[in-house]
Amino acid sequence: MFKRKGWAGIKNGELLRLAETDFDLFITSDQNIRYQQNLAGRKIAVLELSTNDIERIEAAASIIQEAVEKIEPEQFKQLEIP
């Protein structure tokens, strides 16, 4: 997705700004994003996953889907992946 849009290698701040123009939700496993980026006033919702382990993420697909369905615009939410 990022390569197709020409976004490969872009850092979080700029990536969030670009994503806001096309997307409603930004999903990340960067657990420092809320400290490194000013999320106040962002239109895009941010869902922070507790891991970047793809096997755990895939196993938690239903939990993630539920969180995606419930998150509101401009909301930041942390999601613990078992």
The first five atom37 places (N, CA, C, CB, O) and aatype in JSON, in Angstrom:
{
  "aatype": [12, 13, 11, 1, 11, 7, 17, 0, 7, 9, 11, 2, 7, 6, 10, 10, 1, 10, 0, 6, 16, 3, 13, 3, 10, 13, 9, 16, 15, 3, 5, 2, 9, 1, 18, 5, 5, 2, 10, 0, 7, 1, 11, 9, 0, 19, 10, 6, 10, 15, 16, 2, 3, 9, 6, 1, 9, 6, 0, 0, 0, 15, 9, 9, 5, 6, 0, 19, 6, 11, 9, 6, 14, 6, 5, 13, 11, 5, 10, 6, 9, 14],
  "atom_mask": [
    [1, 1, 1, 1, 1],
    [1, 1, 1, 1, 1],
    [1, 1, 1, 1, 1],
    [1, 1, 1, 1, 1],
    [1, 1, 1, 1, 1],
    [1, 1, 1, 0, 1],
    [1, 1, 1, 1, 1],
    [1, 1, 1, 1, 1],
    [1, 1, 1, 0, 1],
    [1, 1, 1, 1, 1],
    [1, 1, 1, 1, 1],
    [1, 1, 1, 1, 1],
    [1, 1, 1, 0, 1],
    [1, 1, 1, 1, 1],
    [1, 1, 1, 1, 1],
    [1, 1, 1, 1, 1],
    [1, 1, 1, 1, 1],
    [1, 1, 1, 1, 1],
    [1, 1, 1, 1, 1],
    [1, 1, 1, 1, 1],
    [1, 1, 1, 1, 1],
    [1, 1, 1, 1, 1],
    [1, 1, 1, 1, 1],
    [1, 1, 1, 1, 1],
    [1, 1, 1, 1, 1],
    [1, 1, 1, 1, 1],
    [1, 1, 1, 1, 1],
    [1, 1, 1, 1, 1],
    [1, 1, 1, 1, 1],
    [1, 1, 1, 1, 1],
    [1, 1, 1, 1, 1],
    [1, 1, 1, 1, 1],
    [1, 1, 1, 1, 1],
    [1, 1, 1, 1, 1],
    [1, 1, 1, 1, 1],
    [1, 1, 1, 1, 1],
    [1, 1, 1, 1, 1],
    [1, 1, 1, 1, 1],
    [1, 1, 1, 1, 1],
    [1, 1, 1, 1, 1],
    [1, 1, 1, 0, 1],
    [1, 1, 1, 1, 1],
    [1, 1, 1, 1, 1],
    [1, 1, 1, 1, 1],
    [1, 1, 1, 1, 1],
    [1, 1, 1, 1, 1],
    [1, 1, 1, 1, 1],
    [1, 1, 1, 1, 1],
    [1, 1, 1, 1, 1],
    [1, 1, 1, 1, 1],
    [1, 1, 1, 1, 1],
    [1, 1, 1, 1, 1],
    [1, 1, 1, 1, 1],
    [1, 1, 1, 1, 1],
    [1, 1, 1, 1, 1],
    [1, 1, 1, 1, 1],
    [1, 1, 1, 1, 1],
    [1, 1, 1, 1, 1],
    [1, 1, 1, 1, 1],
    [1, 1, 1, 1, 1],
    [1, 1, 1, 1, 1],
    [1, 1, 1, 1, 1],
    [1, 1, 1, 1, 1],
    [1, 1, 1, 1, 1],
    [1, 1, 1, 1, 1],
    [1, 1, 1, 1, 1],
    [1, 1, 1, 1, 1],
    [1, 1, 1, 1, 1],
    [1, 1, 1, 1, 1],
    [1, 1, 1, 1, 1],
    [1, 1, 1, 1, 1],
    [1, 1, 1, 1, 1],
    [1, 1, 1, 1, 1],
    [1, 1, 1, 1, 1],
    [1, 1, 1, 1, 1],
    [1, 1, 1, 1, 1],
    [1, 1, 1, 1, 1],
    [1, 1, 1, 1, 1],
    [1, 1, 1, 1, 1],
    [1, 1, 1, 1, 1],
    [1, 1, 1, 1, 1],
    [1, 1, 1, 1, 1]
  ],
  "atom_positions": [
    [[0.83, -1.19, 0.0], [0.0, 0.0, 0.0], [0.87, 1.25, 0.0], [-0.94, 0.0, 1.2], [0.66, 2.14, -0.82]],
    [[1.85, 1.33, 0.92], [2.68, 2.52, 1.01], [3.51, 2.72, -0.26], [3.61, 2.44, 2.23], [3.64, 3.84, -0.75]],
    [[4.06, 1.63, -0.79], [4.85, 1.73, -2.02], [3.99, 2.22, -3.17], [5.49, 0.38, -2.38], [4.4, 3.07, -3.95]],
    [[2.78, 1.68, -3.27], [1.87, 2.06, -4.36], [1.54, 3.55, -4.3], [0.58, 1.22, -4.28], [1.39, 4.19, -5.34]],
    [[1.43, 4.09, -3.12], [1.11, 5.52, -2.96], [2.37, 6.38, -2.95], [0.32, 5.73, -1.67], [2.28, 7.61, -2.9]],
    [[3.54, 5.74, -2.99], [4.78, 6.49, -2.93], [5.16, 6.93, -1.53], [0.0, 0.0, 0.0], [5.91, 7.89, -1.37]],
    [[4.65, 6.24, -0.51], [4.86, 6.61, 0.88], [5.93, 5.79, 1.59], [3.57, 6.49, 1.63], [6.16, 5.99, 2.78]],
    [[6.58, 4.89, 0.9], [7.59, 4.03, 1.54], [8.69, 4.91, 2.13], [8.19, 3.02, 0.51], [9.17, 5.84, 1.48]],
    [[9.08, 4.62, 3.36], [10.17, 5.34, 4.01], [9.77, 6.64, 4.67], [0.0, 0.0, 0.0], [10.61, 7.3, 5.28]],
    [[8.52, 7.04, 4.57], [8.06, 8.28, 5.2], [7.87, 8.05, 6.7], [6.74, 8.79, 4.54], [7.32, 7.03, 7.11]],
    [[8.31, 8.99, 7.49], [8.22, 8.88, 8.96], [6.8, 9.17, 9.45], [9.2, 9.86, 9.63], [5.98, 9.74, 8.72]],
    [[6.51, 8.78, 10.69], [5.15, 8.82, 11.24], [4.44, 10.16, 11.14], [5.2, 8.43, 12.65], [3.27, 10.2, 10.75]],
    [[5.09, 11.25, 11.47], [4.42, 12.55, 11.44], [3.89, 12.88, 10.05], [0.0, 0.0, 0.0], [2.73, 13.24, 9.89]],
    [[4.75, 12.77, 9.07], [4.35, 13.04, 7.69], [3.38, 11.97, 7.2], [5.58, 13.1, 6.77], [2.44, 12.27, 6.47]],
    [[3.61, 10.73, 7.61], [2.73, 9.63, 7.22], [1.31, 9.85, 7.74], [3.28, 8.29, 7.73], [0.34, 9.62, 7.02]],
    [[1.18, 10.29, 8.97], [-0.13, 10.61, 9.53], [-0.82, 11.72, 8.74], [-0.01, 11.0, 11.01], [-2.01, 11.65, 8.45]],
    [[-0.06, 12.75, 8.41], [-0.61, 13.86, 7.65], [-1.12, 13.4, 6.29], [0.43, 14.96, 7.48], [-2.21, 13.78, 5.86]],
    [[-0.33, 12.6, 5.61], [-0.73, 12.08, 4.31], [-1.93, 11.14, 4.43], [0.44, 11.35, 3.64], [-2.86, 11.2, 3.63]],
    [[-1.9, 10.27, 5.43], [-2.97, 9.29, 5.62], [-4.31, 9.97, 5.88], [-2.64, 8.34, 6.78], [-5.35, 9.47, 5.44]],
    [[-4.3, 11.09, 6.57], [-5.54, 11.8, 6.86], [-6.31, 12.21, 5.61], [-5.24, 13.03, 7.69], [-7.53, 12.37, 5.65]],
    [[-5.6, 12.38, 4.52], [-6.28, 12.82, 3.29], [-7.05, 11.69, 2.63], [-5.27, 13.39, 2.32], [-7.98, 11.94, 1.86]],
    [[-6.67, 10.43, 2.9], [-7.28, 9.29, 2.21], [-7.94, 8.25, 3.13], [-6.24, 8.61, 1.4], [-8.73, 7.43, 2.66]],
    [[-7.62, 8.29, 4.41], [-8.05, 7.23, 5.31], [-8.7, 7.78, 6.58], [-6.87, 6.34, 5.67], [-8.49, 8.94, 6.95]],
    [[-9.49, 6.94, 7.23], [-10.14, 7.29, 8.49], [-9.39, 6.73, 9.69], [-11.57, 6.78, 8.5], [-9.58, 7.19, 10.82]],
    [[-8.52, 5.74, 9.45], [-7.87, 5.01, 10.55], [-6.43, 4.71, 10.2], [-8.62, 3.71, 10.85], [-6.11, 4.3, 9.09]],
    [[-5.55, 4.92, 11.19], [-4.14, 4.59, 11.1], [-3.86, 3.52, 12.13], [-3.22, 5.85, 11.31], [-4.03, 3.76, 13.33]],
    [[-3.43, 2.34, 11.7], [-3.1, 1.25, 12.62], [-1.59, 1.12, 12.67], [-3.77, -0.1, 12.17], [-0.93, 1.04, 11.64]],
    [[-1.06, 1.1, 13.88], [0.39, 1.02, 14.06], [0.73, 0.13, 15.25], [0.98, 2.42, 14.26], [-0.08, -0.07, 16.15]],
    [[1.95, -0.39, 15.23], [2.46, -1.1, 16.4], [3.55, -0.26, 17.08], [3.02, -2.5, 16.0], [4.21, -0.74, 18.0]],
    [[3.73, 0.97, 16.63], [4.68, 1.89, 17.24], [4.11, 2.4, 18.56], [5.0, 3.09, 16.27], [3.23, 3.26, 18.58]],
    [[4.6, 1.84, 19.65], [4.05, 2.17, 20.96], [4.55, 3.5, 21.51], [4.37, 1.07, 21.93], [4.22, 3.88, 22.63]],
    [[5.34, 4.19, 20.73], [5.8, 5.52, 21.14], [5.12, 6.63, 20.34], [7.3, 5.63, 20.97], [5.37, 7.81, 20.58]],
    [[4.26, 6.26, 19.41], [3.67, 7.27, 18.52], [2.95, 8.37, 19.28], [2.7, 6.61, 17.54], [3.01, 9.54, 18.9]],
    [[2.27, 8.03, 20.35], [1.53, 9.05, 21.1], [2.46, 10.01, 21.83], [0.59, 8.38, 22.11], [2.06, 11.12, 22.18]],
    [[3.72, 9.59, 22.06], [4.7, 10.46, 22.71], [5.5, 11.26, 21.67], [5.65, 9.64, 23.59], [5.93, 12.38, 21.94]],
    [[5.69, 10.68, 20.5], [6.52, 11.3, 19.47], [5.73, 12.23, 18.55], [7.19, 10.23, 18.64], [6.3, 13.13, 17.93]],
    [[4.43, 12.01, 18.45], [3.6, 12.79, 17.55], [2.49, 13.5, 18.32], [3.0, 11.9, 16.45], [1.94, 12.95, 19.27]],
    [[2.17, 14.69, 17.91], [1.05, 15.4, 18.5], [-0.23, 14.9, 17.81], [1.21, 16.97, 18.36], [-0.5, 15.26, 16.66]],
    [[-0.99, 14.08, 18.5], [-2.2, 13.5, 17.92], [-3.42, 14.39, 18.12], [-2.46, 12.13, 18.53], [-4.47, 14.14, 17.52]],
    [[-3.29, 15.42, 18.94], [-4.41, 16.34, 19.15], [-4.75, 17.04, 17.85], [-4.07, 17.37, 20.26], [-3.87, 17.53, 17.14]],
    [[-6.02, 17.1, 17.55], [-6.48, 17.78, 16.36], [-6.38, 16.97, 15.08], [0.0, 0.0, 0.0], [-6.77, 17.44, 14.01]],
    [[-5.88, 15.76, 15.18], [-5.83, 14.88, 14.01], [-7.24, 14.4, 13.69], [-4.88, 13.68, 14.25], [-7.99, 14.03, 14.6]],
    [[-7.59, 14.39, 12.43], [-8.9, 13.88, 12.01], [-8.92, 12.36, 11.99], [-9.26, 14.42, 10.63], [-9.96, 11.74, 12.17]],
    [[-7.76, 11.77, 11.76], [-7.66, 10.33, 11.62], [-7.62, 9.66, 12.99], [-6.41, 9.96, 10.8], [-6.96, 10.15, 13.92]],
    [[-8.31, 8.55, 13.12], [-8.24, 7.74, 14.33], [-6.95, 6.93, 14.3], [-9.49, 6.79, 14.46], [-6.47, 6.56, 13.23]],
    [[-6.38, 6.67, 15.48], [-5.14, 5.9, 15.58], [-5.38, 4.72, 16.5], [-3.96, 6.79, 16.1], [-5.78, 4.88, 17.65]],
    [[-5.11, 3.53, 15.97], [-5.22, 2.29, 16.74], [-3.81, 1.74, 16.92], [-6.16, 1.24, 16.03], [-3.15, 1.36, 15.94]],
    [[-3.35, 1.7, 18.16], [-2.01, 1.22, 18.48], [-2.09, -0.23, 18.96], [-1.34, 2.13, 19.55], [-2.72, -0.52, 19.97]],
    [[-1.44, -1.12, 18.22], [-1.39, -2.53, 18.61], [-0.21, -2.74, 19.56], [-1.26, -3.45, 17.36], [0.82, -2.07, 19.43]],
    [[-0.36, -3.66, 20.5], [0.66, -3.87, 21.52], [1.85, -4.7, 21.03], [0.04, -4.55, 22.71], [2.81, -4.89, 21.77]],
    [[1.79, -5.17, 19.8], [2.87, -5.99, 19.25], [2.98, -5.78, 17.75], [2.65, -7.48, 19.56], [2.03, -5.34, 17.1]],
    [[4.14, -6.11, 17.22], [4.29, -6.13, 15.76], [4.52, -7.56, 15.27], [5.47, -5.22, 15.33], [4.88, -7.78, 14.12]],
    [[4.3, -8.53, 16.15], [4.43, -9.95, 15.81], [3.27, -10.36, 14.92], [4.48, -10.84, 17.1], [2.13, -10.43, 15.37]],
    [[3.56, -10.62, 13.65], [2.51, -10.88, 12.67], [1.67, -12.09, 13.02], [3.12, -11.06, 11.3], [0.47, -12.1, 12.74]],
    [[2.26, -13.11, 13.61], [1.49, -14.29, 13.99], [0.46, -13.96, 15.06], [2.42, -15.41, 14.48], [-0.67, -14.43, 15.0]],
    [[0.86, -13.16, 16.04], [-0.08, -12.75, 17.08], [-1.16, -11.83, 16.51], [0.66, -12.04, 18.22], [-2.33, -11.93, 16.89]],
    [[-0.76, -10.95, 15.61], [-1.73, -10.04, 14.98], [-2.75, -10.83, 14.17], [-1.01, -9.01, 14.08], [-3.95, -10.59, 14.27]],
    [[-2.28, -11.78, 13.37], [-3.2, -12.61, 12.58], [-4.14, -13.41, 13.47], [-2.41, -13.56, 11.68], [-5.32, -13.54, 13.16]],
    [[-3.62, -13.94, 14.57], [-4.44, -14.72, 15.5], [-5.49, -13.85, 16.18], [-3.56, -15.39, 16.54], [-6.53, -14.35, 16.61]],
    [[-5.23, -12.56, 16.29], [-6.15, -11.62, 16.95], [-7.0, -10.85, 15.96], [-5.36, -10.65, 17.82], [-7.54, -9.8, 16.31]],
    [[-7.14, -11.34, 14.76], [-7.86, -10.62, 13.71], [-9.26, -10.2, 14.14], [-7.95, -11.46, 12.46], [-9.69, -9.09, 13.85]],
    [[-9.98, -11.07, 14.83], [-11.35, -10.73, 15.23], [-11.35, -9.62, 16.3], [-12.07, -11.97, 15.77], [-12.25, -8.78, 16.3]],
    [[-10.38, -9.62, 17.18], [-10.26, -8.57, 18.2], [-9.95, -7.23, 17.54], [-9.16, -8.94, 19.25], [-10.51, -6.2, 17.9]],
    [[-9.05, -7.27, 16.57], [-8.68, -6.05, 15.85], [-9.87, -5.53, 15.06], [-7.48, -6.33, 14.92], [-10.14, -4.33, 15.06]],
    [[-10.58, -6.43, 14.38], [-11.75, -6.02, 13.59], [-12.79, -5.34, 14.48], [-12.37, -7.23, 12.89], [-13.38, -4.33, 14.09]],
    [[-13.01, -5.89, 15.66], [-13.97, -5.3, 16.59], [-13.52, -3.89, 17.0], [-14.13, -6.19, 17.84], [-14.34, -2.97, 17.07]],
    [[-12.23, -3.73, 17.28], [-11.7, -2.41, 17.66], [-11.85, -1.42, 16.51], [-10.22, -2.52, 18.07], [-12.18, -0.26, 16.73]],
    [[-11.61, -1.88, 15.29], [-11.73, -1.03, 14.1], [-13.17, -0.56, 13.95], [-11.27, -1.79, 12.83], [-13.42, 0.61, 13.63]],
    [[-14.11, -1.45, 14.17], [-15.53, -1.11, 14.03], [-16.0, -0.11, 15.09], [-16.38, -2.36, 14.11], [-16.94, 0.65, 14.85]],
    [[-15.35, -0.1, 16.25], [-15.79, 0.74, 17.37], [-15.04, 2.07, 17.49], [-15.64, -0.01, 18.64], [-15.53, 2.99, 18.15]],
    [[-13.88, 2.18, 16.87], [-13.09, 3.4, 17.04], [-13.77, 4.58, 16.36], [-11.66, 3.22, 16.48], [-14.35, 4.44, 15.28]],
    [[-13.69, 5.73, 16.99], [-14.31, 6.96, 16.5], [-13.27, 7.85, 15.83], [-15.0, 7.72, 17.64], [-12.08, 7.74, 16.13]],
    [[-13.69, 8.73, 14.93], [-12.75, 9.68, 14.33], [-12.02, 10.47, 15.42], [-13.49, 10.64, 13.37], [-12.6, 10.8, 16.45]],
    [[-10.76, 10.76, 15.16], [-9.91, 11.54, 16.07], [-9.55, 10.8, 17.35], [-10.6, 12.83, 16.43], [-8.84, 11.36, 18.19]],
    [[-10.0, 9.58, 17.53], [-9.74, 8.83, 18.76], [-8.4, 8.1, 18.67], [-10.88, 7.83, 19.03], [-8.01, 7.62, 17.6]],
    [[-7.7, 8.04, 19.8], [-6.51, 7.21, 19.94], [-6.89, 6.06, 20.85], [-5.28, 8.03, 20.52], [-7.46, 6.27, 21.93]],
    [[-6.58, 4.84, 20.42], [-6.9, 3.67, 21.25], [-5.75, 2.69, 21.22], [-8.2, 2.99, 20.77], [-5.19, 2.4, 20.17]],
    [[-5.41, 2.19, 22.4], [-4.42, 1.13, 22.52], [-5.17, -0.21, 22.56], [-3.51, 1.32, 23.8], [-6.21, -0.33, 23.2]],
    [[-4.61, -1.21, 21.86], [-5.24, -2.52, 21.82], [-4.22, -3.58, 22.22], [-5.82, -2.81, 20.42], [-3.21, -3.77, 21.54]],
    [[-4.49, -4.26, 23.32], [-3.62, -5.33, 23.8], [-3.87, -6.58, 22.96], [-3.86, -5.62, 25.31], [-5.0, -7.08, 22.91]],
    [[-2.85, -7.08, 22.32], [-2.93, -8.3, 21.51], [-2.42, -9.46, 22.36], [-2.11, -8.16, 20.17], [-1.28, -9.43, 22.82]],
    [[-3.25, -10.47, 22.57], [-2.81, -11.61, 23.4], [-1.66, -12.38, 22.77], [-3.99, -12.56, 23.66], [-1.18, -13.35, 23.34]]
  ]
}
